[in-house]
Amino acid sequence: DVPGDTTLPAYAPQSPGDPQKGAEVFRSYCASCHGSDGRGGSKASSVVDGSYLTLVSDQYLRTIVTTGRPELGAPDWRGDVEGRSLSNQEISDVVAWLSSQRPQVPRPSAISFLEQPRGGTQ
């Protein structure tokens, strides 16, 4: 049961997020704790750390934005701006912005993996 007249956000995104809009939403809802660039503030740590973002999926980010981290004092989608909850689209936009901060790691192709020499004698 959700207090007030608030509808739970969708588990999965209903439409793609916009990273530019997500940056604006982040500044409005999240920067007071995580800093304007997401690298950490007086109340919370970085959410744009490359190691972290490389390990987590967009769905995980969406879940954290929606549920918050109560054990760390981080509010859910309803709790940061009094009287104004994040909409489904705003959650998608914030996730798109966070995802855009993920470092681009080159991934080897299956062909290059297969072409690598194997140990042992030939």
Residue, then its C-alpha position, 0 to 999 in steps of 0.5 A: d500500500v502506497p501512502g497518499d495518492t501516489t501510483l507505484p512506478a512501473y517495474a520496467p521502463q514504458s518508454p526510452g529515457d532521455p539522458q539530457k532530461g535525466a541530467e536535469v531531473f537528477r539535479s532537481y531530485c538527487a544532487s542535494c545528496h549526490g552532488s550536481d555531477g553525481r560524484g558524491g556530496s555531503k550526504a551520499s557517495s558517487v553514483v557515477d563511479g565507473s566501476y559501479l556503473t560497469l557492474v550494474s544493469d539499467q534495470y538495477l539502476r531503475t530499481i534503486v531510483t524507485t525504491g531508494r536505499p532505506e538502509l542508507g537513508a536514501p529516499d525512494w521515488r517519492g521522498d526527495v522533493e516534498g509534494r512531487s514524486l518522480s514520474n515513470q518517464e523521469i525515472s527512465d530519464v535519470v536511468a538513461w543519464l546514469s547509463s550514459q555515464r557508464p565507461q565504454v569498455p571495449r569488448p572482444s568479439a567471439i572471432s578474436f577470442l577464437e583466433q587467440p593462440r591456445g597454450g600447449t604444443q602445436 
